[in-house]
Amino acid sequence: MVGDNDAGGISTYAQAGQNYGYSLLWVLLLLIPVLIVNQEMVVRLGAVTGVGHARLINERFGRFWGWFSVGDLFLLNFLTIVTEFIGVSLALSYLGVDKYIAVPVAALALVAITATGSFRRWERAMLAFIAVSLLLVPLALMSHPRYGAAVHHLVVPGVRGGVTSEAVLLIIAIVGTTVAPWQLFFQQSNIIDKRITPRFVGHERADTVLGSLVVIGGAVAVVVVADYAVSGTSAAGHFSDALGVAEALGGHSRVLGVMFAVVLLDASIIGAAAVTLATSYAFGDVFHLRHSLHRSFREAKAFYGTYAGMVLVAAAVVLIPDAPLGLITTAVQALAGLLLPSASVFLLLLCNDRSVLGPWVNPRWLNMVASTIIAVLLTLSGILVATTLFPSLDTTRVALWLSGVLVVGLLSAAVGLRVVRARRGPATLAPPPKTSRSERESWRMPPLALLEPVVWSPGLRLGMCLLRGYLVIAALLLVVKAVQIS
């Protein structure tokens, strides 16, 4: 979960603090239940099925939809890994190390840490990096946080300077960097690699909740630090990249600047390790290759080769001269936010598939929460699309109109679902048969080859096609918006 606060996360939260002060803290508070809901669902899927997320989508919904989902993942993950090496480059440049030395050395170190053939060694290395990330605690305390203002902005929504399309883009980026699609693929495969079974789901849920709180706590700390760094200077409201925040902190104290650079470097390494591993897991799932950190390089050459290849190519991209690093980072996080609804829909469908999860399927209240989250994410992307196509529109008014449409749509969907269930008779309203705790803990998904394929209704198929088409258009318009801002 700490991999969420990677280079892109640090940069995005720093931009929020530098350009908007504490006024976007409420977004982070609202993301805690989003994180917990999404990650808890993949915890169950991993523990009960013993199958990776990419393979499960491929086998249950067909290769056509599987490739859509995994294609998004491969593209987004590669771009995210690029942002991790942007973080390495910026952090070490502040510490006086040339990027043409820093980036290749960091890439080789990442490959060496992962290709040891031991899950335990990899996990211990990651926990060591997580311990270094705790530098955020003293860094935030030394930044003289305004506790009253922080509490106010955590509970009272608002945007300093008003709701603009740039603010909406940043909010989507915050969502995308905090609840990134790669997490779903990483968490499910990592659960399997950890050899977690349904017996330990309770422990894994507690771990996920703790991780969510740590992630959001770190995000709040970065916002506080960035706000303090530029307070009262001409840099306030003019974010360029994370290096600018380190330099602004250095104006207060050299120690603060160095601490922020170390945190950024550490976050970049954790993020690069997690995102690249998520991609390698998915690659192994799709092409039915051995993919586990328990295997040696000789036993899983394709798995480790994919990992090393993505790391080295992403590192090479960062070495291109004069690239707008800050803008690239924000745009990639926003793209993650735009593509999250698609990943969440597949996750929701899998978690309601009784053939896959048996007694572990979602309860009705969780489906309602997850559906609301997806609808809110689509509303945010709708605001971005509308204000990019029609720059003269009032962003606040668009947000209010789309929020109204969201509420009406959710109420209509709830009423429609109730009517359909009533027409089908009491059998569809009956709760699933109760199972004892021991039966639940021993229940595992049957072999995928023995399961009947999922058959979508025409309405669901149409809805998925429309969602897919809309997200492609939204992603293209995001690129347009990024170019406009640059």
C-alpha positions as CSV (number, residue, x, y, z in Angstrom):
1,M,0.0,0.0,0.0
2,V,2.9,2.4,0.7
3,G,3.8,2.0,-3.0
4,D,0.9,4.4,-3.6
5,N,3.0,7.2,-2.2
6,D,5.5,6.8,-5.0
7,A,7.2,9.5,-7.0
8,G,4.0,10.4,-8.8
9,G,2.1,10.5,-5.5
10,I,4.7,12.7,-3.8
11,S,4.7,15.0,-6.8
12,T,0.9,15.2,-7.1
13,Y,0.4,15.8,-3.3
14,A,3.2,18.4,-3.4
15,Q,1.4,20.2,-6.3
16,A,-1.8,20.2,-4.3
17,G,0.0,21.8,-1.3
18,Q,2.0,24.3,-3.4
19,N,-0.9,25.5,-5.6
20,Y,-3.9,25.0,-3.3
21,G,-2.6,24.9,0.3
22,Y,-4.6,22.7,2.6
23,S,-7.8,23.2,0.7
24,L,-7.8,19.7,-1.1
25,L,-7.2,17.7,2.1
26,W,-10.8,16.6,2.1
27,V,-10.1,14.6,-1.2
28,L,-7.6,12.5,0.7
29,L,-10.0,11.8,3.6
30,L,-12.7,10.6,1.1
31,L,-10.1,8.3,-0.5
32,I,-9.7,6.2,2.6
33,P,-12.9,4.1,2.1
34,V,-12.2,4.0,-1.7
35,L,-8.8,2.4,-1.0
36,I,-10.1,0.0,1.6
37,V,-13.1,-1.1,-0.6
38,N,-11.1,-1.7,-3.7
39,Q,-8.2,-3.5,-2.0
40,E,-10.3,-5.6,0.2
41,M,-12.1,-7.0,-2.9
42,V,-8.8,-8.1,-4.5
43,V,-7.6,-9.5,-1.2
44,R,-10.6,-11.9,-1.2
45,L,-10.1,-12.7,-4.9
46,G,-6.4,-13.6,-4.4
47,A,-7.0,-15.7,-1.3
48,V,-10.0,-17.6,-2.5
49,T,-9.1,-18.2,-6.2
50,G,-5.3,-18.5,-6.1
51,V,-5.3,-17.0,-9.6
52,G,-3.9,-13.6,-10.7
53,H,-6.2,-10.7,-11.6
54,A,-5.3,-10.6,-15.3
55,R,-5.8,-14.4,-15.8
56,L,-9.1,-14.2,-14.0
57,I,-10.5,-11.5,-16.3
58,N,-9.2,-13.3,-19.4
59,E,-10.8,-16.6,-18.4
60,R,-14.1,-15.3,-17.1
61,F,-14.9,-12.5,-19.6
62,G,-12.9,-13.7,-22.7
63,R,-9.6,-12.6,-24.3
64,F,-11.2,-9.6,-26.0
65,W,-12.1,-7.9,-22.7
66,G,-9.1,-9.3,-21.0
67,W,-6.8,-7.7,-23.5
68,F,-8.6,-4.4,-23.1
69,S,-8.0,-4.5,-19.4
70,V,-4.4,-5.7,-19.5
71,G,-3.6,-3.4,-22.5
72,D,-4.6,-0.4,-20.3
73,L,-2.4,-1.9,-17.5
74,F,0.7,-2.3,-19.6
75,L,0.5,1.2,-21.1
76,L,-0.3,2.9,-17.8
77,N,2.3,0.9,-15.8
78,F,5.0,1.7,-18.3
79,L,4.2,5.4,-18.0
80,T,4.0,5.2,-14.2
81,I,7.5,3.5,-14.1
82,V,8.8,6.5,-16.2
83,T,7.5,8.8,-13.5
84,E,9.3,6.7,-10.8
85,F,12.6,7.3,-12.6
86,I,11.7,11.0,-12.9
87,G,11.5,11.0,-9.1
88,V,14.9,9.3,-8.9
89,S,16.4,11.9,-11.3
90,L,15.0,14.9,-9.4
91,A,15.8,13.6,-5.9
92,L,19.5,12.8,-6.7
93,S,20.0,15.9,-8.8
94,Y,19.1,17.9,-5.6
95,L,21.8,15.8,-3.8
96,G,24.3,16.7,-6.5
97,V,24.3,13.4,-8.4
98,D,24.0,13.7,-12.2
99,K,20.9,11.9,-13.6
100,Y,23.0,10.1,-16.2
101,I,24.6,8.3,-13.3
102,A,21.7,8.2,-10.8
103,V,19.0,6.7,-13.1
104,P,21.1,3.8,-14.5
105,V,22.4,2.8,-11.1
106,A,18.9,2.9,-9.6
107,A,17.6,0.8,-12.5
108,L,20.3,-1.9,-12.0
109,A,19.7,-1.9,-8.2
110,L,16.0,-2.5,-8.7
111,V,16.6,-5.5,-10.9
112,A,19.2,-6.9,-8.5
113,I,16.8,-6.6,-5.5
114,T,14.0,-8.4,-7.3
115,A,15.8,-11.1,-9.2
116,T,17.1,-12.9,-6.1
117,G,14.7,-15.8,-6.3
118,S,13.5,-15.2,-2.8
119,F,10.1,-13.6,-1.9
120,R,11.4,-13.1,1.7
121,R,14.5,-11.2,0.6
122,W,12.4,-9.0,-1.7
123,E,9.8,-8.3,1.1
124,R,12.5,-7.5,3.6
125,A,14.1,-5.0,1.2
126,M,10.8,-3.3,0.7
127,L,10.1,-3.1,4.4
128,A,13.5,-1.4,4.8
129,F,12.6,1.2,2.2
130,I,9.2,1.7,4.0
131,A,11.1,2.4,7.2
132,V,13.0,5.1,5.4
133,S,9.7,6.7,4.3
134,L,8.9,7.4,7.9
135,L,11.1,10.4,7.5
136,L,7.9,12.1,6.4
137,V,6.8,12.3,10.1
138,P,9.6,14.5,11.4
139,L,9.6,16.4,8.1
140,A,5.9,17.3,8.5
141,L,6.4,18.2,12.2
142,M,9.3,20.5,11.3
143,S,7.1,22.2,8.7
144,H,5.0,23.9,11.4
145,P,1.6,22.4,10.4
146,R,-1.5,24.6,11.0
147,Y,-3.6,22.0,12.9
148,G,-6.8,24.0,13.0
149,A,-6.7,24.7,9.2
150,A,-5.8,21.1,8.5
151,V,-8.8,19.7,10.4
152,H,-11.1,22.3,8.8
153,H,-10.1,21.4,5.2
154,L,-10.2,17.7,6.0
155,V,-14.0,17.9,6.8
156,V,-15.1,20.9,4.7
157,P,-14.8,20.4,0.9
158,G,-13.6,23.4,-1.1
159,V,-10.9,24.5,-3.6
160,R,-8.8,27.6,-3.0
161,G,-9.4,30.0,-5.9
162,G,-12.6,28.2,-6.9
163,V,-13.3,25.0,-9.0
164,T,-11.4,25.2,-12.3
165,S,-10.6,22.6,-14.9
166,E,-7.0,22.6,-13.7
167,A,-8.2,21.9,-10.1
168,V,-10.4,19.1,-11.4
169,L,-7.4,17.6,-13.3
170,L,-5.4,17.7,-10.1
171,I,-8.2,16.1,-8.1
172,I,-8.4,13.3,-10.7
173,A,-4.6,13.0,-10.5
174,I,-4.8,12.6,-6.7
175,V,-7.4,9.9,-7.1
176,G,-5.4,8.2,-9.8
177,T,-2.1,8.2,-7.8
178,T,-3.9,7.1,-4.6
179,V,-6.1,4.3,-6.0
180,A,-4.2,3.3,-9.1
181,P,-5.3,0.4,-11.3
182,W,-1.9,-1.3,-11.0
183,Q,-2.7,-1.9,-7.3
184,L,-5.5,-4.3,-8.1
185,F,-3.2,-6.5,-10.3
186,F,-0.3,-6.2,-7.8
187,Q,-2.2,-6.9,-4.7
188,Q,-4.0,-10.0,-6.0
189,S,-0.9,-11.6,-7.4
190,N,1.2,-10.6,-4.3
191,I,-1.4,-12.3,-2.0
192,I,-0.9,-15.5,-4.0
193,D,2.9,-15.1,-3.9
194,K,2.6,-14.7,-0.1
195,R,0.7,-18.0,-0.1
196,I,-2.3,-16.4,1.7
197,T,-5.4,-18.6,1.9
198,P,-9.0,-17.8,3.0
199,R,-8.0,-18.7,6.6
200,F,-5.9,-15.5,6.8
201,V,-8.3,-13.1,5.0
202,G,-9.0,-11.4,8.4
203,H,-5.3,-10.6,8.9
204,E,-4.9,-9.4,5.3
205,R,-7.9,-7.1,5.7
206,A,-6.4,-5.6,8.8
207,D,-3.1,-5.1,6.9
208,T,-5.0,-3.4,4.1
209,V,-6.8,-1.0,6.4
210,L,-3.5,-0.2,8.2
211,G,-1.8,0.4,4.8
212,S,-4.6,2.7,3.7
213,L,-4.3,4.9,6.8
214,V,-0.5,5.0,6.4
215,V,-0.8,6.0,2.7
216,I,-3.3,8.9,3.4
217,G,-1.3,10.0,6.5
218,G,1.8,10.3,4.3
219,A,-0.2,12.2,1.6
220,V,-1.4,14.7,4.2
221,A,2.2,15.1,5.4
222,V,3.4,15.9,1.9
223,V,0.7,18.5,1.4
224,V,1.6,20.2,4.7
225,V,5.3,20.2,3.8
226,A,4.8,21.7,0.3
227,D,2.5,24.4,1.6
228,Y,5.1,25.4,4.2
229,A,7.9,25.3,1.6
230,V,6.4,28.0,-0.6
231,S,4.4,30.0,1.9
232,G,5.0,33.7,1.5
233,T,7.2,33.2,-1.7
234,S,6.6,33.8,-5.4
235,A,6.6,30.0,-5.9
236,A,3.2,29.7,-4.2
237,G,0.7,28.6,-6.8
238,H,3.3,27.9,-9.4
239,F,4.2,24.2,-9.2
240,S,6.9,22.9,-11.6
241,D,8.1,19.6,-10.2
242,A,9.1,18.0,-6.9
243,L,12.6,19.4,-7.2
244,G,11.2,22.9,-6.9
245,V,9.6,21.9,-3.6
246,A,12.9,20.5,-2.3
247,E,14.7,23.7,-3.3
248,A,12.0,25.8,-1.6
249,L,12.4,23.8,1.6
250,G,16.2,24.3,1.2
251,G,15.5,28.0,1.5
252,H,14.2,27.4,5.0
253,S,16.8,24.8,6.0
254,R,19.2,22.6,4.1
255,V,18.2,19.7,6.3
256,L,14.6,20.0,5.3
257,G,15.5,20.0,1.6
258,V,17.7,16.9,1.9
259,M,15.0,15.1,3.9
260,F,12.5,15.8,1.2
261,A,14.9,14.6,-1.5
262,V,15.5,11.4,0.4
263,V,11.8,10.8,0.9
264,L,11.2,11.3,-2.9
265,L,14.1,8.9,-3.8
266,D,12.8,6.3,-1.4
267,A,9.2,6.6,-2.7
268,S,10.5,6.3,-6.3
269,I,12.3,3.0,-5.6
270,I,9.3,1.5,-3.7
271,G,6.9,2.6,-6.5
272,A,9.1,1.3,-9.3
273,A,9.5,-2.0,-7.6
274,A,5.7,-2.5,-7.0
275,V,4.5,-1.2,-10.4
276,T,7.0,-3.1,-12.4
277,L,6.3,-6.3,-10.5
278,A,2.5,-5.8,-11.1
279,T,3.3,-5.7,-14.8
280,S,5.4,-8.8,-14.7
281,Y,2.7,-10.6,-12.7
282,A,0.1,-9.7,-15.3
283,F,2.5,-10.6,-18.2
284,G,2.9,-14.1,-16.6
285,D,-0.9,-14.4,-16.2
286,V,-1.7,-13.5,-19.7
287,F,0.9,-15.7,-21.4
288,H,0.7,-18.6,-18.8
289,L,4.4,-18.2,-17.8
290,R,6.0,-19.0,-14.4
291,H,5.7,-15.8,-12.4
292,S,6.7,-15.8,-8.8
293,L,9.4,-14.3,-6.6
294,H,9.9,-17.7,-5.1
295,R,11.4,-18.9,-8.4
296,S,15.0,-18.4,-9.4
297,F,16.0,-16.4,-12.5
298,R,16.7,-19.7,-14.3
299,E,13.2,-21.0,-13.5
300,A,11.3,-17.9,-14.6
301,K,13.5,-16.1,-17.2
302,A,10.5,-14.5,-19.0
303,F,9.1,-13.1,-15.7
304,Y,12.4,-11.5,-14.6
305,G,13.2,-10.6,-18.2
306,T,10.0,-8.6,-18.5
307,Y,10.7,-6.9,-15.2
308,A,14.3,-5.9,-16.2
309,G,13.3,-4.8,-19.7
310,M,10.5,-2.4,-18.4
311,V,12.8,-1.0,-15.8
312,L,15.7,-0.3,-18.2
313,V,13.5,1.1,-21.0
314,A,11.6,3.4,-18.6
315,A,14.9,4.6,-17.2
316,A,16.2,5.4,-20.7
317,V,13.1,7.6,-21.4
318,V,13.8,9.8,-18.4
319,L,17.3,10.6,-19.8
320,I,15.7,12.4,-22.8
321,P,16.9,16.1,-22.5
322,D,14.4,18.9,-21.6
323,A,11.3,16.7,-21.0
324,P,8.6,18.5,-19.0
325,L,8.9,16.1,-16.0
326,G,6.4,17.7,-13.7
327,L,3.7,17.8,-16.3
328,I,4.3,14.2,-17.4
329,T,4.0,13.1,-13.8
330,T,0.7,14.9,-13.2
331,A,-0.8,13.7,-16.6
332,V,0.1,10.0,-15.9
333,Q,-1.6,10.1,-12.5
334,A,-4.7,11.7,-14.0
335,L,-4.7,9.0,-16.7
336,A,-4.7,6.4,-13.9
337,G,-7.7,8.2,-12.4
338,L,-9.6,8.1,-15.7
339,L,-9.0,4.4,-16.3
340,L,-9.8,3.4,-12.7
341,P,-13.6,3.1,-13.4
342,S,-12.9,0.4,-16.0
343,A,-10.7,-1.6,-13.7
344,S,-13.2,-1.2,-10.9
345,V,-16.1,-2.5,-13.0
346,F,-14.3,-5.7,-13.8
347,L,-13.4,-6.1,-10.1
348,L,-17.0,-5.6,-9.1
349,L,-18.2,-8.2,-11.7
350,L,-15.7,-10.7,-10.4
351,C,-16.6,-10.1,-6.8
352,N,-20.3,-10.9,-7.6
353,D,-19.4,-14.1,-9.5
354,R,-20.6,-16.9,-7.3
355,S,-18.7,-19.5,-9.4
356,V,-15.5,-17.7,-8.5
357,L,-16.0,-16.6,-4.9
358,G,-18.8,-18.9,-3.6
359,P,-19.6,-17.8,-0.1
360,W,-17.1,-14.9,-0.4
361,V,-19.1,-12.8,-2.9
362,N,-19.8,-9.2,-2.1
363,P,-22.7,-8.3,0.2
364,R,-25.3,-5.9,-1.2
365,W,-24.1,-2.9,0.8
366,L,-20.6,-3.3,-0.6
367,N,-21.9,-3.4,-4.1
368,M,-23.7,-0.1,-3.5
369,V,-20.6,1.5,-2.1
370,A,-18.4,0.3,-5.0
371,S,-21.0,1.4,-7.6
372,T,-21.2,4.9,-6.0
373,I,-17.4,5.2,-6.1
374,I,-17.3,4.3,-9.8
375,A,-20.1,6.8,-10.5
376,V,-18.2,9.6,-8.7
377,L,-15.0,8.8,-10.7
378,L,-17.0,9.0,-13.9
379,T,-18.5,12.3,-12.8
380,L,-15.0,13.7,-12.2
381,S,-13.8,12.6,-15.7
382,G,-17.0,14.1,-17.2
383,I,-16.1,17.5,-15.7
384,L,-12.7,17.3,-17.3
385,V,-14.1,16.2,-20.7
386,A,-16.7,19.0,-20.7
387,T,-14.3,21.8,-19.7
388,T,-11.7,20.6,-22.2
389,L,-14.2,20.5,-25.1
390,F,-15.9,23.8,-24.1
391,P,-13.3,26.0,-22.2
392,S,-15.9,28.8,-21.8
393,L,-18.1,26.6,-19.5
394,D,-18.3,27.5,-15.8
395,T,-16.5,24.6,-14.1
396,T,-18.5,25.0,-10.9
397,R,-21.8,24.9,-12.7
398,V,-20.7,21.8,-14.7
399,A,-19.7,20.1,-11.5
400,L,-23.1,20.8,-9.9
401,W,-25.1,19.7,-12.9
402,L,-23.1,16.4,-13.3
403,S,-23.4,15.8,-9.5
404,G,-27.2,16.2,-9.9
405,V,-27.2,13.7,-12.8
406,L,-25.1,11.3,-10.6
407,V,-27.6,11.4,-7.8
408,V,-30.6,10.9,-10.1
409,G,-28.8,8.1,-11.9
410,L,-28.0,6.2,-8.8
411,L,-31.5,6.5,-7.5
412,S,-32.9,5.4,-10.8
413,A,-30.6,2.4,-10.9
414,A,-31.6,1.4,-7.4
415,V,-35.3,1.6,-8.2
416,G,-34.8,-0.2,-11.5
417,L,-32.9,-3.0,-9.8
418,R,-35.6,-3.4,-7.3
419,V,-38.3,-3.6,-9.9
420,V,-36.4,-6.2,-11.9
421,R,-35.9,-8.4,-8.8
422,A,-39.6,-8.1,-7.9
423,R,-40.6,-9.3,-11.4
424,R,-38.2,-12.2,-11.3
425,G,-39.8,-13.5,-8.1
426,P,-38.7,-14.2,-4.6
427,A,-36.0,-16.6,-5.6
428,T,-33.8,-13.8,-6.8
429,L,-34.3,-11.9,-3.5
430,A,-33.4,-14.9,-1.3
431,P,-30.0,-14.5,0.4
432,P,-27.3,-17.0,-0.4
433,P,-27.2,-20.1,1.8
434,K,-25.3,-19.6,5.1
435,T,-22.0,-21.3,5.6
436,S,-20.1,-21.9,8.7
437,R,-16.7,-20.2,9.4
438,S,-14.8,-23.4,8.8
439,E,-16.6,-24.0,5.5
440,R,-15.8,-20.5,4.4
441,E,-12.1,-20.8,5.3
442,S,-11.8,-24.1,3.4
443,W,-13.7,-23.0,0.3
444,R,-11.6,-22.4,-2.8
445,M,-12.5,-21.7,-6.4
446,P,-12.7,-24.8,-8.5
447,P,-10.2,-25.1,-11.5
448,L,-11.0,-22.4,-14.0
449,A,-11.3,-24.9,-16.8
450,L,-14.3,-26.5,-15.0
451,L,-16.3,-23.3,-14.7
452,E,-19.0,-22.3,-17.1
453,P,-18.0,-19.2,-19.1
454,V,-19.8,-15.9,-18.1
455,V,-22.5,-14.8,-20.5
456,W,-23.3,-11.1,-20.4
457,S,-26.7,-9.7,-21.0
458,P,-27.1,-7.4,-24.0
459,G,-27.6,-4.5,-21.7
460,L,-24.4,-5.2,-19.8
461,R,-22.4,-5.7,-23.0
462,L,-23.7,-2.4,-24.4
463,G,-22.9,-0.6,-21.1
464,M,-19.3,-1.9,-21.1
465,C,-18.8,-0.9,-24.7
466,L,-20.1,2.6,-24.0
467,L,-17.9,2.9,-20.9
468,R,-14.9,1.8,-22.9
469,G,-15.6,4.2,-25.7
470,Y,-16.1,7.1,-23.3
471,L,-12.9,6.4,-21.4
472,V,-10.9,6.3,-24.7
473,I,-12.3,9.7,-25.6
474,A,-11.6,11.0,-22.1
475,A,-8.0,9.8,-22.2
476,L,-7.4,11.6,-25.6
477,L,-8.9,14.8,-24.2
478,L,-6.6,14.4,-21.1
479,V,-3.7,14.6,-23.5
480,V,-5.2,17.7,-25.1
481,K,-5.6,19.3,-21.6
482,A,-2.0,18.5,-20.7
483,V,-0.7,20.1,-23.9
484,Q,-2.9,23.2,-23.2
485,I,-1.5,23.5,-19.6
486,S,2.1,23.1,-20.9
